[in-house]
Amino acid sequence: MPKTSLLYGKTIGIIGGGQLGRMMATTARHMGYRLIVLDPTPDCPAAQLADHHIIADYDDLEAIKQLRAVSDVVTYEFENIDLEAARYLEKEGVLPQGAKSLEITQDREKEKQAMIDSRQPVSPFQIVDSEQALSEAVEAIGLPAVVKTCRGGYDGKGQVKVKTHADLAAVKRLLKESGRLIYEAFVSFDCEISVVFTRSVEGDMCYFPIGENVHRDHILHTTTVPANVPETVQVKAKQAAKEIAETIGVVGTFTLELFVKGQDIYVNELAPRPHNSGHYTIEACNVSQFEQHIRAIVGLPLLPVYFHGASQMINLLGDNLDQYFKHPELLTDVHIHMYGKDEIKVKRKVGHLTVVAESTEALERKLANLHKKTM
């Protein structure tokens, strides 16, 4: 056990009070830790499980200093926290994940460069900061393409798919709003996968089984494990995760999202935290992505990962919630997670379901029975 291990009774500060923070908090509670959450929203999901809630904006340095004063270690539930705050906490020695992962993943230009620095395959791209640069990117990369803001944006926000030259009008509007975009060639992929892994301060890494993701309206709908991809693809994906983790110096749970085409992979996005596509690990593995994350940041050894056989995670949004809960007798084989959000809205993630089975065939039977009655 590392000399810096923080055992039960110590206090973990979490920046961000959404569902990821809530699931971190649930795990930390089981492990005996005290919890302080910093989030601007009263009664946010994570704060419902915390000892104390600092209600403040993420860039409020006085609030960050208050969090540091009462925390033995600090983590975050999403990447768009204030970089100056992260650097302060790193300098104070209470942010094992450091600020570098945040700096890289907050900016898609830096993120792509990190992929290139670690020698990973990516789709052709150019950075666009003017209409002239946009014209040059269209000429060099062609159509179709996907254009995203370099900073911010998630679940399809800040993103335009360019199929024809007529779509460039929307890109120009987005450029005017944000000032800098990334123009990427559209990859005609077979499927999308996620590699969720945890890396300790000492550099030890544990991988969770690779999940296959299906999106609806740019929002993750399901993650199915194991992914239906060749073993060669799984090896390449895990190797990509290892090389990126070592390049960036990852600590904690981290996620790579990738496109798969045949035997080839293309690294798409990085997330320096537990991820929606890793929620299946709570029931389908002997250790969840959240427990591994807590173990990494407090200095406990990571556990070897064992998988129960097959699983699917289904996101619950405001618009599909009733579909599953109008027949509660059908939820016999379903694990239910609700996030405690104050308002249910269309396209807003409010919970998830997880189905676990001993094999892919058994999983398909359970899912067929569930969908037969809920669709």
Salt bridges, closest charged atoms under 4 A:
ASP51 OD2 - ARG29 NH1 3.23
ASP51 OD1 - ARG34 NH2 3.09
GLU62 OE2 - LYS65 NZ 3.98
GLU79 OE1 - ARG273 NE 2.54
GLU92 OE1 - ARG68 NE 2.78
GLU103 OE1 - ARG87 NH2 3.53
GLU103 OE2 - LYS110 NZ 3.21
ASP107 OD2 - ARG151 NH1 3.60
ASP107 OD2 - ARG180 NH2 2.50
GLU109 OE1 - ARG180 NH1 2.81
ASP155 OD1 - LYS349 NZ 3.64
GLU184 OE1 - LYS112 NZ 2.91
GLU184 OE2 - LYS148 NZ 3.85
GLU192 OE2 - HIS215 ND1 3.62
ASP217 OD2 - LYS347 NZ 2.89
GLU246 OE2 - LYS242 NZ 2.63
GLU257 OE2 - HIS275 NE2 3.62
ASP264 OD1 - LYS236 NZ 3.98
GLU269 OE2 - ARG108 NH2 3.66
GLU269 OE2 - LYS148 NZ 3.08
GLU283 OE2 - HIS337 NE2 2.73
GLU291 OE2 - ARG295 NH1 3.54
ASP319 OD2 - LYS347 NZ 3.21
GLU329 OE2 - HIS327 ND1 3.69
ASP342 OD1 - ARG348 NH1 3.55
GLU343 OE1 - LYS345 NZ 3.98
